[in-house]
Amino acid sequence: MMQIQHHFTLFTILFLCLTLLTFTDGGSIGVNYGRIANNLPSATKVVNLLKSQGLNRVKVYDTDPAVLRALSGSGIKVTVDLPNQQLFAAARAPSFALQWVERNVAAYHPHTQIEAIAVGNEVFVDPRNTTKFLVPAMRNIHQALVKHNLHHDIKVSSPIALSALGNSYPSSSGSFRPELVQSVFKPMLEFLRETGSYLMVNVYPFFAYESNADVIPLDYALFRQNPGVADPGNGLRYFNLFDAQIDAVFAALSALKFNDVNIVVSETGWPSKGDENELGASAENAAAYNGGLVRKILTNSGTPMRPKADLTVYLFALFNENQKPGPTSERNFGLFYPDQKKVYDIPLTVEGLKSYHDKPSPVGGGEKQPVPSPAPVSGGVSKSTTGNNWCVANPDAEKVKLQAALDFACGEGGADCRPIQPGATCYDPNSLVAHASFAFNSYYQKKARAGGSCYFGGTSYVVTQEPKYGSCEFPTGY
C-alpha cells in the first residue's frame, strides 16, 4: 500500500505542476477603456468592474484626472495616452513635454500605477500628417520622465496600425513601408531599444476578414479548428490570422535587425454587431475571437516565429461606445454594455480559464464554419478541351483584395508559390500582379482548370495566351 500511495502522490504532484505551468506560463491580458459615449458608469464603478473581472491592466486614451484618481491604489497597471494633436507641441518644446509629464503622470504615480505612455495613436494614418513629430515627441516625453526619475518604471511607445507594413504576406517576408523606414521606424526602434521599451501594435483580424471574406476562412480568423495556412517562405504553419499578422511585424523588425524589440498588442478585438455589409460581425464571432485569443495568450502566448514571446494584449474595448462615428461595428466592440452587463461570456483570467478546463469551449465550440470558396457556385470558365488556358490577376483589382487573394492561393489554396519567393525563378518582376498571377495559375492548374477555379473574389480571369512576366514560365497542368 505504501508503494502504491507513493507513486500516486508523485503522479498527482506532477499533474498539478503541469497544469499550473499550462495556465500560468503565458502572457497578459488588459483592456482598452474608451469613453466616446454619454451613458458610461462613473470611473469608480469602472475600476470596481475591472477588479471584479480580475483585469489588472488598462489602457486609456487620455489622462482624465477622474479616471487616474479612481485607479489610485487599485493595483491596476495603467497605460495613458498623449493625443495626436499634442505631438507638435511635445516635439517642438521640451518644456511642454516636461509640464505634461508633471501634470499627467508624476502627479499620480506611483499610487496610480502608470506603466507606459502611448505617444499618439496610429500616427501614420492621421490625416493631420503628424508623422515627423512622433519620434522627437517620444524622446522629449522620455527625457521628462528621466528628470522625475520615472524612466525606470514607465515605458514610452506609440501604437502603429498594421497598415504601417508595406508587405504582410507571407509573414516571413513582413516589412515596414519603405517611405517610413529611414524617416521614422529606424529612429523610433533605436529609441525603443535604448530605453528598453516595446513596439505597440493595433491588430484587427476582423477588418481583414470583413473586407476579404471570399478568401479568408472564418475559422482561421476566429481561432477555431482549421487546417492552417503554410508560410511558403519558412515552412511554418499558421492556425489563426492573429499569429500571422503579429509574425509579419516580428519579421519586419527582424529585417531591420531589431529582433530584440518586443511587441505589445495595444488594440485588438471583434465587434458583436455590425451593418448588413459588415460580414462576420456578431456576438458569437466576437466571443469566439476574444475568448480564443485570451485562451491563447494566457496559456501559450507565443507565435510560430517567436514561440517564446510572452505577449501582452489589450482587448478593444471595455464598453460599447454609443457616440463613436462610422459603421455600426465601431459602437459594438465592447465586452460590456454601459450597464456593466456582459455582451457575451468569456473567461478573462487564468482562474476563469481553469473553470473551463476539460470542458467544451464556450467560444470555440459548435459546428465547424464552412471555409469560403475561392470561387462562386456558378460562373467562371470551364475547363478547356481545345487548348491551354491560364489564370491571371486582374491588374485593375483593388490591391487589398488582390493581396488577400494571393495570401489564400499560397496558403489555404495550396498553390505552389516557391518560384515567387525572393531569389527564386519567378520572383522577378517583383510586383503584386505578377506574383498573384503565378499563384492564381498554380491553383487553377492544380484544380484541372475546373469551372469557377479562376475567380478569387473577382480579382482574376482566364486567358488563352500564355502570360509573360519576365522570363518566368507559367505551368499548364500538374
N, C-alpha and C positions, 0 to 999 in steps of 0.2 A: 504493500500500500504506500509506503513512504516514497519508493522509487517512482511509482505512477504519479503521486502527488507532485513530486519534484519536477517531472517532465511537464506536467500540466501547468505548473506555475511558470516555468520558463517559457512555454508556448504563449501563455496569457500575457506575460510581460512583453514578449517580442511582438505580439499582435497589437498591444496597446501602443508600443513605441512606434510601430509602422503607421498606425492610424494617426498618432499625434503628428508625425512628420508629414503625412499626407495633407493634413488640414492646416498646418502652420507654416510649412516651408514654401511660402508663396509671396505674392506682392501685397499691395494695399489698395483698398477702395475708399474713395472720397466722393463728394457730390458738389456740383455747382449750385450755388444759391443765387439764382437770378430773381430780380424783383420788378420786372416790367409788367406790373399788374396793379389793380386797385382793390383787390379783395384778399390779400395775403394776411396771415396771422402776424402778431407782433414778433419782434426779434427774440424776445424772451421765450415765447412759445415755440419758436423755430428751434432755438437751442435745446429746449426740452425734447422736442421731436427728434432731433439728431441724436441726443443721448439715449433716448428710448429705443432707437434703431441700432445702437452700437456703432454709429458712424463717428470716427474720430478725426476726419479730415474734411474741410470745407473750403471751397474757393468762391470768392465774391468778386464782383465786377467794379468795385469802388472801395472807398474807405469810410462808409457811413458810420458816424460815431455811435448811433444807437445799436447797430449790429456789433461793432467791435466791443462796446461796453457789455452787451449781453453775453458775448463769448468769453469774457473775462472769468478766469477761474474754472472754466468748463473742462479743461484738459483737451479741448479740440484744437488741432493744428489748423492754422488759417493761412490761405494764400490771398493776398489783396492785389488790387489792380490800379495801375496808373493809366488813366484813359488815353486813347489815341490823341485826343485833342490837346493833351498837355505835353506831348512828346517834344514839340518845338521848344517850349519854354524850358523843359528839363534838359534838353540837349544844348541849348544856347547859353544857359545861365546855371553854373554850379550852385549859385546861391538859391535859386528856385528849388533845385533838387534837394539841397540841404534843408530848406524850410519845409518842403513836402514831407521828407522823412521825419523831421522833428514833430510835425503836426499830426501825421497819419500813422506813424509806425512807433517811434520812440515813446510817444505819449501813452501807448497801450502795452507794448511789450515790456516784460515777459508775462504779465498777468493774462493778457490776451496773447496766446502763443503763436505769434506770426512766424511762419517758417519760410515764406517766399513772397517775392513781389513780381507780379507779371507786368512787365513794362509794355503797355499796349496790348492789342489783341488782333491777330490776323492782319498785321500792318500792311503786308504786301498787296492785299486786296482792298485796302481802304481807299475810297475814291478821293480822299484828301491828299493822297500821294505823300505820306509822311515817312517813307522808307529810309531816306537819307538821314533822318534824325534818330533812328532807332538805336544804333549801337552807341553813339555819343550819349544819349539819354540813359542807357543801361549803365554806362561807365560812371556817369555823374551820380546816379542813384546809389551805385555801389560805393563810391567814394564817400557819400554822405553816411552810409552805414558804417564805414571804417571810422569816420570821425566820432561816431557814437559807440564804437566798439561793438557793433551788432553784426558785423560781416561774417562772424563765425557761426552765428545762429540762423541768419536769414540769407537765402539764395536769391539771386536776381536772374530772371529769364524772360522770354517773350513767346507766347503761343503762336505757332505758324499753322496755316491751313495746309492740307495735303496738296493744294494747287501750287504750292511752292516747289513741288517736284516737277522737273522737266520730263522725266521718264519714271514710270512706276511699274512697268511690266517688262519682263518678269521681275520679281522682287530683287533678284540678284543683280539686275542692271539699274537699280534705282539711282537717280541723280537729281541734284537741285537744278533749277532753271539757270541756264548759262549766264544770263544777264544779271543774276543776283549773287553769283559765286564770289567774284572778287570784291564787289562793292559792299556786300552785306554778310554773306554766310561765313566767309573765311575770318573776317574780323570778329564776328559775333561768336563763332565757335572757339576762336582763340581766347576771347573773354570768358566763355563758359569753362574752358579748360583751366585758365589761370585762377579762377575763383572757385573751382570745384563744383560748379553748378551743372545743370542739365538742360536739354532742349525740350521745351514744351511743344506738344503736337496735338492739334484737334483732328480727330479721325472719325468719319461718319460713313460706315459701310451702307447705311440706308440710302444716302444720296447716290452712291454708285449703283446700287440695285434699282432704285426707283427710276433712274434715267436709262438703265440698260437691262431691264428685266427679261428681255428676249435672249440675252446671252449669259447672264449671271444666275446660277441656280439659287433659289430662295434658301434651301437648306444650307448651302455654303455660306450665305450671308448671316444666317441665324444660329450658328454653332450646332446645328442638328447633324445627325448622321448623314454622311455623303461620301462618295468615293475619293474625294480630294482632287486637287489640281497640281500637277507636276510643274516645277520650275525647270524649264529646259536648260537654263544656264548653269545650275549647280546640282540638279538631280533631286533637290528637296521636294517633299510633297506637302501641300497646304490643305488643311481641312476646314479653314474658315478664312473669310476675307479680311477680318481684322488683323490676323497674323501676317497675311500677305502685304497689307498696307504698312504695318509697322516695320516689317523687314525691308521694305523699299526705302524707308527713311534710314534704317541702320546701314543699308548698302550705300546710300548717298553720303552718309557720314564717313563710311569706310573709304569711299572713292576720294575723299578729300583728306584722308589719313587722320580722321578724328574718331577712331574706333573706341577711344577711352571716354568719349562723351556719351552719357546715358540719356534715355528718353523718359519723360513723364507725359502720359496721355492726359492733357489738360481738359479735353472735352470728348465725349463720345456718348451716343445714345440712339434711341429708336422711338419714333412717335407712336402714340396709341390711337391716333385718329388723323385722318387727312382728307383732302379733297378727292373727288372721284378719280382724278387722273394721277393721284399720288399712290402708285402701286406699292403694296406691302405695308402701308400704314394701318396698324390695328393693334388692339390691346394684346391679343395673343402673340403677335410677332414681336411686340415690344418686350413682353415678358420672356419670350424665347431668347431674344438678343441679350438683354441686360442680365437675365438670370444665367445664361450660358457664359457670359463674359465674367460675371462675378465668380462663378464656379472655377473658371479657368485661372483667373488672377489669384484667387486665394489658395488654390491647390497646386498650381503649376503655371506660373506666370510667364515662363519663357516662350520664345518663338522658335521656329525651326532653325533660323540663322543664329539666334542668341538664346539657346536653351536654358542658360543660367541667369538670364536677365530677370531681376525681380522688379516688375513694373508697378508703378503707382498710377492708378487710373481714376479719373474724376468723371462720374456719370453726369450726363446732362439730361434732366435737371431735377432739382428737388421738387418744384411745383410746376403745374400748368400755369402759364402766364398769359392772362387774357388780353393784354394790351400790346403784345408783340405783333408787328406788322407782317405781311406776307401771307403765304398759304396757310390753311388750317393746321397743318403739321407743326408749324412754328409755335403754336399755342398749346401743343399737346405732347411735349416731350417729358412732362413731369412724372416722377414716381408717385406723387401725392396730389390730391385735389387741394384747393385752398382751405377746405375744412379739415385738412390733415388726414382724411381717409385715403387709403391706398388705391391707386388706379388699377393695380394688379399686385398679386402677392408673390414676391421672390425673396429669397434669403440675401442678406447684405453683409453678413459676418460669418466668421468661421463657425461660431456657435450655431448660427442659423443653418449652415450647410450640414453640420453634424446631424441635425434633426431630419435632414433629407437623405442621409447616408443609407445606402442599400434599399432605397425606395424609388419608385418611378419618378423621374424628374418632372416637377410641375411646369417646367419651362421648355423642356426638350422632348416631351412625350408626344403622344398622338401619332397619327399615321404620317408616314413619310410624304413630304410635299413632292409633287411632280417636278422633275427637272425641266426647265424651259427648253424647248427645242430651238435649234438654230434656224429652223425654217417653219413657215406656216403649214397647216394641214394640206392646203391646196396651193397651186401656183408653182412658180419656178419653171425650170426647163427639164424636160425628160431626157433620159439617157440617150445619147446619140447612137444610131445604128449605122450611120453612113460616113462618119468621120470623127475626128477628135474634137473635144470641147475643153475649155479651160475656164476656171472660175477666177475672176479678178476683182480687186477692190474698186469701188466707185470713188474716183478722185474728188467728187463733189460732196461726198458724205461728211457729216459732222465729225470732227476729229475725235471728240469724246466717244461717240458711238463706234467709230472705226477702231479706236484703241481697245474698247471693251470687247468688240467682236474678235479682234486679234488675240486678246487675252484668252477668250473662250476657246478659239480654234487651237491655240498652242497648249492649252491646259486641259479642260474638261473634254474638248473635242478630239483630242488625241492626234492632232496634226503633227507631222514631223517637222519641227521648227529648228532642228540643229543647224541646217545650212544657212539660217539667217542670224546666227549668233556672231558676235564680234570675231573677226579673223576667219570665219568660215566662207565657203564658196559663194554664197548668195547674200552676204552681209551688205555688199555694195551693189547698188546705191543704198545708202543708209537713210531710207525715208519710210514714213509710216505706210504710205500707199504701196510701195514695193514690197515691204515685209508682209503687210496684210494680204497682198495678192498671192504671195508664195504660200502663206499659211492657209488661206481660203482654198486654194487649188489643191493643196495636200489633203485637206479634209474632203473636198469634193471628189477627188480621185479615189480615196480610200472608201468612200461611200458608193463607189462604182458609178459616179455621176447620176445618182438617183434623183428623180424629180423632187425639187424643193431643197436639195442639199447645198445649193449655192444661193443663199439668201442673206443670212446673218443680219436679221433686222433691217433689211433693205440697204445694206452697205456694200453689196456686191452684185455682180451679174455674170452671165456666161458669154464667152466669146468663142469664135470658131477659128481665129488665127492665133498662133502661139504668141503669148505676151513676151515682150522683150524688155528686160530690166538689166542693163549692163550685159555681162556675159553669162548670166545665170540661165540654166536650162530648167524649164518647168516640166515636171513629170506628167505623163498622160495615163498612168494606171499603175496599180500595185498588185 
